[in-house]
């Protein structure tokens, strides 16, 4: 029944074709360059929606939808949200389509982009029309109509936000992604997951033991992690659909899994042969081959987007440093040379950078570094310990844990270190975030 409902939403999502209103092609609008460290935020106005009736419940739901639309687009870091108190606009009286919109009222307050919406509630069904306008051109960029149940409202707004980001940046955004993390809310370290914005956190493991290092498969259907539920660090691979789970419980440690992009294979650190070494495993946990062979500890593999290389941590030079290994040639090279304690690499989805944690003056902070290993850039400063960076699937944001407010919490920032904000607050402490690859 639930699948049928989403199918109905998808089918009823129609392009609105309005007479006299031009739909701009993506090539006509200046894209947001999400690779630019000097990204200028676009001033965006998100007024309340125009309601079909004076029904109180309809007005409440409509406001919730408009507020969520504004919050979601603001979350991306691409926009400067304008204060509704400055709007020269009454959503219940003024127009919401191009011929009836006074665009000068929006440009005079600095809005370059404008969203409008029409909202109708019939019993427990909603109909929502959403539009995005270029105020200087006085033209519509996007227009969609959606129908669904009241409980579908969040999904509907996210679908429109995805279309907005697709148009402006050329990629789908992050709105279907999830973040797994470790939380001590139950008294033990267990694995949890939430939506990209911290919504609806849910506990995934009930091991009553330390559980660490969550890792998503590319399709988001499998989660690998380490748990001490049998009193030693073993690796577990769980199907999130039916809760089927198998384990890798070789002698010694079985830790830090990372899935090969697009494959049902993963790399992980196992120590059954002596030193902790990185191995390539099938999704069922069978060893395909050994990937590292140097004395010392090799841990925390992180795959390049094409699956041809992986970054990892090794103390083979005396202190923990980040290395890169080519899966085909076997060539290994050291990436980091600044700092004596560099760990937790996370390869960006665009393939051009690696985020990692480095100890600076006794504190851990997040850095990013190019594949040439030159000029690492520090993203966090003077704010407790900041660790475990993980890229959003489109490469625009980084999740990480921080003790800047005391207990460790999950935070999010842009790929260039701006707009750092807490994702959620739960009982206990939250650490080790891992963003899903699917979006």
Residue pairs with C-beta under 8 A, 6 or more apart in sequence:
5 148
5 149
5 152
6 152
6 155
8 147
8 148
9 146
9 147
9 148
9 152
9 155
9 156
9 159
12 145
12 146
12 147
12 148
13 144
13 145
13 146
13 159
14 144
14 145
15 143
15 144
16 129
16 131
16 143
16 144
16 145
17 23
18 97
18 98
18 99
18 140
18 143
20 98
20 99
21 97
21 98
21 99
21 139
21 140
21 143
22 98
22 139
22 140
23 139
23 140
23 141
23 142
23 143
24 134
24 137
24 139
24 140
24 141
26 167
26 170
29 134
29 141
29 167
29 168
31 168
31 169
31 170
32 39
32 42
32 78
32 168
32 169
33 39
34 78
34 169
34 171
34 394
34 395
34 396
34 415
35 350
37 416
39 77
39 78
39 414
39 416
41 77
41 78
41 79
41 80
42 78
42 79
42 80
42 112
42 113
42 168
43 79
43 80
43 82
43 110
43 111
43 112
43 113
44 73
44 79
44 80
44 81
44 82
44 111
44 112
44 113
44 114
44 115
45 82
45 87
45 106
45 109
45 111
45 113
45 114
45 115
45 135
46 66
46 69
46 70
46 73
46 81
46 84
46 115
47 66
47 84
47 87
47 89
47 91
47 114
47 115
47 116
48 62
48 63
48 66
48 84
48 91
49 62
49 63
49 65
49 66
49 91
49 96
49 116
49 117
49 118
49 119
49 128
50 91
50 92
50 96
50 116
50 117
50 118
50 119
51 58
51 59
51 62
51 91
51 92
51 118
51 119
51 120
52 58
52 118
52 119
52 120
52 121
53 120
53 121
55 121
57 121
58 119
58 120
58 121
61 119
61 121
61 126
61 150
61 153
62 117
62 119
62 121
64 153
65 117
65 119
65 128
65 153
65 156
65 157
66 117
68 153
68 154
68 157
69 115
69 117
69 130
69 157
69 160
69 161
70 81
71 197
72 157
72 158
72 161
72 175
72 197
73 79
73 81
73 115
73 161
73 164
74 81
75 196
75 197
75 412
76 165
76 173
76 174
76 396
76 397
77 396
77 397
77 414
77 418
77 419
78 165
78 168
78 169
79 113
82 109
82 110
82 111
86 109
87 105
87 109
88 102
88 105
88 106
88 108
88 109
89 105
89 106
91 116
94 100
94 101
94 102
95 101
95 102
96 116
96 117
96 118
96 129
96 131
97 116
97 131
97 140
98 133
98 138
98 139
98 140
101 114
101 116
101 133
101 138
103 114
103 133
103 135
103 136
103 138
106 114
106 135
107 135
107 136
111 135
112 134
112 135
112 136
113 132
113 133
113 134
113 135
113 141
114 132
114 133
114 135
115 130
115 131
115 132
115 133
115 164
116 130
116 131
116 133
117 128
117 129
117 130
117 131
118 128
118 129
119 126
119 127
119 128
120 126
120 127
120 128
121 150
124 149
124 150
125 147
125 148
125 149
125 150
126 147
126 148
126 149
126 150
126 152
126 153
126 156
127 145
127 146
127 147
128 145
128 146
128 147
128 153
128 156
128 157
129 143
129 144
129 145
129 146
130 142
130 143
130 144
130 146
130 157
130 160
131 140
131 142
131 143
131 144
132 140
132 141
132 142
132 143
132 164
132 167
133 139
133 140
133 141
134 140
134 141
141 167
142 160
142 163
142 164
142 167
144 159
144 160
144 163
146 156
146 159
146 160
148 155
148 156
154 199
158 175
158 176
159 175
161 173
161 175
162 172
162 173
162 175
162 176
165 171
165 172
165 173
165 175
166 172
166 173
169 394
169 396
171 394
172 394
172 439
173 394
173 439
174 196
174 392
174 393
174 394
174 396
174 397
174 439
175 196
175 439
176 196
176 438
176 439
177 195
177 196
177 392
177 393
177 435
177 436
177 437
177 438
177 439
178 193
178 194
178 195
178 196
178 216
178 220
178 435
178 436
179 193
179 194
179 195
179 196
179 198
179 390
179 399
179 410
179 423
179 433
179 434
179 435
179 436
180 191
180 192
180 193
180 204
180 214
180 215
180 216
180 223
180 433
180 434
180 436
181 191
181 192
181 193
181 194
181 214
181 401
181 410
181 430
181 431
181 432
181 433
181 434
182 189
182 190
182 191
182 192
182 211
182 212
182 214
182 430
182 431
182 432
183 189
183 190
183 192
183 203
183 426
183 427
183 428
183 429
183 430
183 431
184 190
184 428
184 429
184 430
185 192
185 203
185 426
185 427
185 428
186 203
186 208
186 428
187 428
188 207
188 208
188 209
188 210
188 211
189 209
189 210
189 211
189 212
190 203
190 204
190 205
190 206
190 207
190 211
191 203
191 204
191 205
191 211
191 214
191 223
191 225
192 201
192 202
192 203
192 204
192 426
192 430
193 201
193 202
193 204
193 214
194 200
194 201
194 202
194 423
194 424
196 392
196 435
197 423
198 410
198 423
198 424
201 424
201 426
204 214
204 223
204 238
204 240
205 211
205 225
205 227
207 227
207 228
207 229
208 229
209 227
209 228
209 229
209 231
210 227
210 228
211 225
211 226
211 227
211 228
211 229
212 225
212 226
212 227
212 233
212 255
212 432
213 224
213 225
213 226
213 255
213 256
213 257
213 432
213 434
214 223
214 224
214 225
214 432
214 434
215 223
215 224
215 225
215 257
215 258
215 259
215 266
215 434
216 222
216 223
216 259
216 434
216 435
216 436
216 437
216 438
217 223
217 224
217 259
217 264
217 266
217 283
217 437
218 259
218 261
218 262
218 263
218 437
218 438
219 438
220 240
220 436
220 437
220 438
221 239
221 240
221 241
222 237
222 238
222 239
222 240
222 259
222 264
222 283
223 237
223 238
223 240
224 235
224 236
224 237
224 238
224 257
224 259
224 266
224 268
225 235
225 236
225 238
225 257
226 233
226 234
226 235
226 236
226 254
226 255
226 256
226 257
227 233
227 234
227 236
228 234
230 249
232 249
232 253
233 253
233 254
233 255
234 247
234 248
234 249
234 254
235 247
235 248
235 249
235 254
235 255
235 257
235 268
235 285
236 245
236 246
236 247
236 248
237 245
237 246
237 247
237 248
237 257
237 266
237 283
237 284
237 285
238 244
238 245
239 245
246 284
246 285
247 285
248 254
248 268
248 270
248 281
248 285
250 270
250 272
251 271
251 272
252 270
252 271
252 272
252 276
253 269
253 270
253 271
253 276
254 268
254 269
254 270
255 268
255 269
255 276
255 299
256 268
256 269
256 299
256 300
256 301
257 266
257 267
257 268
258 266
258 267
258 268
258 300
258 301
258 302
258 303
258 310
259 265
259 266
259 303
259 437
260 266
260 267
260 280
260 303
260 307
261 303
261 304
261 305
261 306
261 307
261 437
262 307
263 307
264 282
264 283
265 280
265 281
265 282
265 283
265 288
266 280
266 281
266 283
267 278
267 279
267 280
267 281
267 291
267 301
267 303
267 310
268 278
268 279
268 281
268 301
269 276
269 277
269 278
269 279
269 297
269 298
269 299
269 300
269 301
270 276
270 277
270 279
270 287
271 277
273 290
275 295
275 296
275 297
275 298
276 297
276 298
276 299
277 290
277 291
277 292
277 293
277 298
278 290
278 291
278 292
278 298
278 299
278 301
278 310
278 312
279 287
279 288
279 289
279 290
279 291
280 287
280 288
280 289
280 290
280 291
281 287
281 288
282 288
291 301
291 310
291 325
291 327
292 298
292 312
292 314
292 325
292 332
294 314
294 316
294 332
295 316
296 314
296 315
296 316
297 313
297 314
297 315
298 312
298 313
298 314
298 316
299 312
299 313
299 314
300 312
300 313
300 343
300 344
300 345
301 310
301 311
301 312
302 310
302 311
302 312
302 345
302 346
302 347
302 354
303 309
303 310
303 347
304 310
304 311
304 347
304 351
305 347
305 348
305 349
305 350
305 351
306 351
307 327
308 326
308 327
308 328
309 324
309 325
309 326
309 327
310 324
310 325
310 327
310 347
311 322
311 323
311 324
311 325
311 335
311 345
311 347
311 354
312 322
312 323
312 324
312 325
312 345
313 320
313 321
313 322
313 323
313 342
313 343
313 344
313 345
314 320
314 321
314 323
315 321
316 323
317 334
319 340
319 341
320 341
320 342
320 343
321 334
321 335
321 336
321 337
321 342
322 334
322 335
322 336
322 342
322 343
322 345
322 354
322 356
322 369
323 332
323 333
323 334
323 335
324 332
324 333
324 335
324 371
325 331
325 332
326 332
334 373
335 354
335 369
335 371
335 373
336 342
336 356
336 358
336 369
336 373
336 376
337 373
338 358
338 376
339 358
339 359
339 360
339 367
339 376
340 359
341 358
341 359
342 356
342 357
342 358
342 359
342 367
343 356
343 357
343 358
344 356
344 357
344 387
344 388
344 389
345 354
345 355
345 356
346 354
346 355
346 356
346 389
346 390
346 391
346 398
347 353
347 354
347 391
348 354
348 355
348 368
348 391
348 395
348 415
349 391
349 392
349 393
349 394
349 395
349 437
350 395
352 370
352 371
353 368
353 369
353 370
353 371
353 415
354 368
354 369
354 371
355 366
355 367
355 368
355 379
355 389
355 390
355 391
355 398
356 366
356 367
356 368
356 369
356 389
357 364
357 365
357 366
357 367
357 386
357 387
357 388
357 389
358 364
358 365
358 367
358 376
358 378
359 365
360 378
363 384
363 385
363 386
364 385
364 386
364 387
365 378
365 379
365 380
365 381
365 385
365 386
366 378
366 379
366 380
366 386
366 387
366 389
366 398
366 400
366 417
367 376
367 377
367 378
367 379
368 376
368 377
368 379
368 415
369 375
369 376
369 377
377 417
378 417
379 398
379 413
379 416
379 417
380 386
380 400
380 402
380 413
380 417
380 420
383 402
383 404
383 420
384 402
384 403
384 404
384 405
385 402
385 403
385 408
386 400
386 401
386 402
386 403
386 404
386 411
387 400
387 401
387 402
387 431
388 400
388 401
388 431
388 432
388 433
389 398
389 399
389 400
390 398
390 399
390 400
390 433
390 434
390 435
391 397
391 398
391 415
391 435
392 398
392 399
392 435
392 439
393 435
393 436
393 437
393 438
393 439
394 439
395 415
396 414
396 415
397 412
397 413
397 414
397 415
398 412
398 413
398 414
398 415
399 410
399 411
399 412
399 423
399 433
399 434
399 435
400 410
400 411
400 412
400 413
400 433
401 408
401 409
401 410
401 411
401 430
401 431
401 432
401 433
402 408
402 409
402 411
403 409
404 411
405 422
407 428
407 429
408 429
408 430
408 431
409 422
409 423
409 424
409 425
409 429
409 430
410 422
410 423
410 424
410 430
410 431
410 433
411 420
411 421
411 422
411 423
412 419
412 420
412 421
412 423
413 419
413 420
413 421
423 433
424 430
